[in-house]
Amino acid sequence: MENNFKVKKGAKITALVLSAVIAISMLGACKKQASDKDEQGRTVISVGAWPPKGHKDLEPMNKRKAEFEQANPDVVVNGDEWSFDLRSFYAKAAGGSIPTLYNTNYTEVSQIIEAGYSADLTNVLKKRGYDGMFNKDVLSVISKDNKIYAFPMSAYILGLAYNTELFEKAGLMESDGTPKQPKDWDEVREFAVKIKETTGKPGIVFPTSTNHGGWLFTPVAWSFGVEFMKKDENGKWKATFNSPECAAALQYIKDLKWKYDVLPQNTLINGDEFSKIFASGNAGMEIAAGDIPRKVVSFGMTPDQLGIMAMPRGPKQHVTLMGGGVWNVKGGSTEDQIDAAIRWIELTTNYKATDDFITNKRNSLKNDVEAGKLVGIKSMSVWSQNAESVKAENSLIDEYANSNINHVKLYNDFVADCPAKIQPEEPVCAQELYATLDNCIQEVLVNKDADCAAVLEKANADFQVNYLDNVDY
């Protein structure tokens, strides 16, 4: 998910902006950019999300730029401090002021491709040996009509994070540090009850705002058999979560609060508060991805306190959500710019175990250890098993692991040979769906008498009118 944009007007605005700017983008898509070469004939690219002046990462980034330009004398890299933000993206893109290389999340990829703001990378990737190298589940997200329009920089699947100390006190830990694995959501609830009874702490925490609640609710709902949307015979998207299956999934969340009392008292929990509650030892479990060390370290959670295991199954299927981040190359970029951009990306994301790749990964893991982050989690890779960098990175993770590896073994095994269906985020209006579901979760957690089916019926109708009816593709 990884998007802090809080929807206010929703996809109606996004869709209208898209409709207004698609024509502009199509007209400009094939134009050669005026700044694609400098006076010396070098290819010029700009890279987004560049650290601003005074930021601790600026010096390392400038060093990387200098080393890259020395090794690639035909390229000039200019930093651009703008980071992807839905509130500014489409206006900047229509005006041609987005950087050559910018990053975003899986949820925005299809809309950006449709608008013409991400270049076709297929030919350059083929020349650079990428055929068969991408993870097939990731490839489905970044492609359209058998062409690749984004370069994946990260991927994740969700699992179940837990506090090792609370698990230990609740008798849910084996002697070797391997947690007991709840096989389904019923057992998650049983674990949560046991944690609450033995420690007095909430057994589980679930977010409810800033799109985080809806994001984490979707895989739970999928496991109950929910379809959130589907296309009708005319190719229009229709909301379909006003279903008994979705009502049962929402009732599960409601019962955690009102029937079993295993949730925190706070019912308005954004992404930061979600991480803070868990990291401070005030919840035993949370649904999380492999990047959880980054989210909890600032709240004082130590490597020895953090563990993660497999995603539980639901009553209808075993499924987990896949998300991640991508690099997009600005639509209309020249082939030289695309090639230069991919070379820049390869410094940190590479299917080859190059010296640069290994050095950067090693330095990154050293920094994580020094920062007190858990090292040991082997997250989903954007690469296929044919990529030598996967083995090299996993070997480095083993080398720098700083806690009992059994605390994360069940998640690592889950990622390596996933028994669950790996499902990408919803294909359109995903962030707006998350915001809509946030409201549903809040309603059933503040109102003991809320009718889950009625709450979803209204939300489904509103989501259709406000968002899906305005999607033109």
Residue pairs with C-beta under 8 A, 6 or more apart in sequence:
1 105
1 107
1 211
1 212
1 215
1 323
1 425
1 431
1 434
2 105
2 323
2 325
3 86
3 105
3 107
3 108
3 211
3 431
4 210
4 271
5 85
5 86
5 87
5 211
5 431
6 210
6 211
6 435
7 211
7 431
7 432
7 435
10 429
10 432
10 435
10 466
10 467
11 428
11 429
11 432
11 466
11 467
11 468
11 470
11 471
12 466
12 467
12 470
14 86
14 90
14 111
14 429
14 432
15 467
15 470
15 471
15 472
16 470
17 90
17 91
18 90
18 111
18 114
18 115
18 472
19 472
20 94
21 90
21 93
21 94
21 115
22 114
22 115
22 116
24 94
25 93
25 94
25 115
25 116
25 117
25 331
26 116
28 96
28 331
28 332
29 116
29 331
29 332
30 332
31 332
32 332
32 334
33 96
33 330
33 332
33 333
33 334
33 337
35 44
36 43
36 44
36 333
36 334
36 336
36 337
37 43
37 44
37 336
38 44
38 76
41 74
42 73
42 74
42 75
42 76
43 74
43 75
43 76
43 334
43 336
43 337
43 339
43 340
44 75
44 76
44 78
44 100
44 337
45 75
45 76
45 77
45 78
45 99
45 100
45 101
45 333
45 337
45 340
45 341
45 344
46 77
46 78
46 79
46 80
46 99
46 100
46 101
47 77
47 78
47 79
47 80
47 99
47 100
47 101
47 341
47 344
48 80
48 82
48 83
48 84
48 98
48 99
48 101
48 102
48 103
49 80
49 81
49 82
49 83
49 84
49 102
49 103
50 58
50 61
50 79
50 80
50 81
51 57
51 58
51 61
51 79
51 81
52 58
52 81
61 79
62 79
64 347
65 77
65 79
68 75
68 77
68 343
68 344
68 347
69 75
69 76
69 77
72 340
72 343
74 340
75 340
75 343
75 344
77 344
80 99
80 102
82 88
82 92
82 98
82 99
82 102
83 102
83 103
84 102
84 103
84 104
84 105
84 108
86 108
86 431
89 98
89 104
90 115
92 98
93 115
93 117
93 331
96 332
98 117
98 330
99 330
100 329
100 330
100 333
100 337
100 341
101 327
101 328
101 329
101 330
101 341
101 344
101 345
102 327
102 328
102 330
103 153
103 325
103 326
103 327
103 328
104 112
104 325
104 326
104 328
105 323
105 324
105 325
105 326
106 141
106 322
106 323
106 324
106 325
106 326
106 424
106 425
107 323
107 425
107 426
107 430
107 431
109 118
109 141
109 142
109 149
109 150
109 326
109 328
110 144
110 427
110 428
111 428
112 118
112 149
112 150
112 328
113 144
113 149
113 150
114 473
116 331
117 328
117 330
117 331
118 149
118 150
118 328
118 329
118 330
118 331
119 149
119 328
119 329
119 330
119 331
119 332
119 333
119 338
120 147
120 148
120 149
121 148
121 149
121 150
121 151
121 329
121 338
121 342
122 147
122 148
123 335
124 335
124 338
124 339
124 342
125 131
125 148
125 151
125 342
127 339
128 339
128 342
129 351
130 351
132 384
132 386
133 351
133 383
133 384
133 386
133 387
134 142
134 148
134 152
134 382
134 383
134 384
135 152
135 155
135 380
135 381
135 382
135 383
135 384
136 384
137 155
137 322
137 422
137 424
138 152
138 155
138 322
138 324
138 382
139 148
140 424
141 150
141 152
141 322
141 326
141 424
142 148
142 149
142 150
142 151
142 152
142 326
143 149
149 328
150 326
150 327
150 328
151 326
151 327
151 328
151 329
151 342
151 345
151 349
152 324
152 325
152 326
152 327
152 349
152 382
153 324
153 325
153 326
153 327
153 345
153 348
153 349
153 382
154 291
154 324
154 325
154 349
154 379
154 382
155 322
155 323
155 324
155 379
155 380
155 381
155 382
156 289
156 290
156 291
156 322
156 323
156 324
156 379
156 380
157 289
157 290
157 311
157 320
157 321
157 322
157 380
157 414
157 415
157 418
157 420
157 422
158 216
158 219
158 287
158 288
158 289
158 311
158 320
158 321
159 287
159 288
159 289
159 290
159 308
159 309
159 310
159 311
159 320
159 411
159 414
159 415
160 182
160 188
160 285
160 286
160 287
160 288
160 308
160 309
160 310
160 311
160 312
161 278
161 285
161 286
161 287
161 288
161 292
161 306
161 307
161 308
162 172
162 179
162 284
162 285
162 307
162 308
162 309
163 278
163 281
163 283
163 284
163 285
163 305
163 306
163 307
164 173
164 177
164 179
164 304
164 305
164 306
164 307
164 407
165 281
165 305
166 195
166 199
166 201
166 281
166 284
167 173
167 179
167 180
167 195
167 284
167 307
169 195
169 198
169 199
170 191
170 194
170 195
170 197
170 198
170 199
170 284
171 194
171 198
172 179
172 180
172 191
172 194
172 195
173 179
173 180
174 180
174 406
176 406
177 404
177 406
177 407
178 406
178 407
178 409
178 410
179 307
179 309
179 407
179 410
180 191
181 309
181 310
181 410
182 188
182 190
182 191
182 312
183 312
183 313
184 312
184 313
184 314
184 315
185 220
185 223
185 252
185 312
185 313
185 314
185 315
187 312
188 204
188 285
188 312
189 252
189 255
189 256
189 260
189 262
191 203
191 284
191 285
192 202
192 203
192 204
192 256
192 260
192 262
192 284
192 285
193 203
193 260
193 262
194 203
195 201
195 202
195 203
195 204
195 262
195 284
195 285
196 202
196 203
196 260
196 261
196 262
196 284
199 284
201 281
201 282
201 283
201 284
202 262
202 263
202 264
202 277
202 282
202 283
202 284
203 262
203 283
203 284
203 285
204 256
204 262
204 263
204 283
204 284
204 285
204 286
205 263
205 264
205 269
205 274
205 277
205 278
205 282
205 283
205 285
205 286
206 213
206 216
206 253
206 256
206 263
206 269
206 274
206 286
206 287
206 441
207 213
207 215
207 216
207 269
207 270
207 271
207 273
207 274
208 267
208 268
208 269
208 438
208 441
208 442
208 445
209 268
209 269
209 270
209 438
209 442
210 270
210 271
210 438
211 431
211 434
211 435
211 438
212 269
212 270
212 271
212 274
212 434
212 438
213 269
213 434
213 437
213 438
213 441
213 442
214 433
214 434
214 435
214 436
214 437
214 438
214 441
215 321
215 425
215 434
216 287
217 249
217 250
217 253
217 437
217 441
218 228
218 321
218 425
218 426
218 433
218 434
218 437
219 287
219 311
219 319
219 320
219 321
219 423
220 249
220 252
220 253
220 287
220 314
221 228
221 241
221 245
221 246
221 249
221 250
222 314
222 317
222 319
222 321
222 423
223 249
223 312
223 313
223 314
223 315
223 316
223 317
223 318
223 319
224 245
224 246
224 248
224 249
224 252
224 314
224 315
224 316
225 245
225 314
225 315
225 316
225 317
226 241
226 243
226 245
226 246
226 249
227 240
227 241
227 243
228 239
228 240
228 241
228 246
228 426
228 433
229 237
229 238
229 239
229 240
229 241
229 426
229 427
229 428
229 433
229 468
230 237
230 238
230 240
231 237
231 238
232 238
236 468
236 471
237 428
237 429
237 468
237 471
238 464
238 468
239 460
239 461
239 463
239 464
239 468
240 460
241 456
241 459
241 460
241 463
242 453
242 456
242 457
242 459
242 460
242 461
243 456
244 453
245 316
246 456
247 452
247 453
247 456
248 315
248 452
249 314
250 440
250 441
250 444
250 452
250 455
250 456
251 444
251 452
253 441
253 444
253 445
254 444
254 445
254 450
254 452
256 262
256 263
257 263
257 267
257 444
257 445
258 448
263 445
264 277
264 282
264 283
266 273
266 277
267 442
267 445
267 446
268 442
269 277
274 286
275 295
275 296
275 299
276 299
277 283
278 286
278 296
278 301
279 295
279 296
279 297
279 298
279 299
279 300
279 301
280 299
280 300
280 301
281 301
281 305
287 311
288 295
288 308
289 323
289 379
290 308
290 377
290 378
290 379
290 380
290 411
290 415
291 379
292 306
292 308
292 374
292 377
293 303
293 306
293 368
293 373
293 374
293 375
293 377
294 373
296 306
297 371
297 372
297 373
297 374
302 372
303 372
303 373
303 374
303 375
303 376
303 402
303 403
304 403
304 404
304 407
306 374
306 403
306 407
307 407
307 408
308 377
308 407
308 408
308 410
308 411
309 408
309 410
309 411
309 414
310 410
310 411
310 413
310 414
310 420
311 318
311 319
311 320
311 414
311 420
313 319
313 420
317 421
318 419
318 420
318 421
319 420
319 421
319 422
319 423
320 418
320 420
320 421
320 422
320 423
321 423
321 424
321 425
322 380
322 422
322 423
322 424
322 425
323 424
323 425
324 380
324 382
327 341
327 345
327 349
329 337
329 338
329 341
329 342
333 341
346 352
346 354
346 356
346 357
347 356
347 357
347 360
348 357
348 360
348 361
349 382
350 356
350 357
350 389
351 383
351 386
351 387
351 388
351 389
352 387
352 388
352 389
353 388
353 389
353 391
353 392
357 389
357 392
358 392
358 396
361 392
361 393
361 396
362 396
362 400
365 375
365 396
365 397
365 399
365 400
366 400
368 375
368 400
369 375
369 400
369 402
374 402
374 403
374 408
375 397
375 400
375 401
375 402
375 403
376 397
376 401
376 402
376 403
376 405
376 407
376 408
376 412
377 397
377 408
377 411
377 412
378 394
378 397
378 408
378 412
378 415
378 416
379 415
380 415
381 387
381 390
381 393
383 389
383 390
398 405
414 420
426 433
428 468
428 471
428 473
429 463
429 467
429 468
429 471
432 463
432 466
432 467
433 463
433 467
436 459
436 462
436 463
436 467
437 459
439 459
440 455
440 456
440 459
443 450
443 455
444 450
444 452
444 455
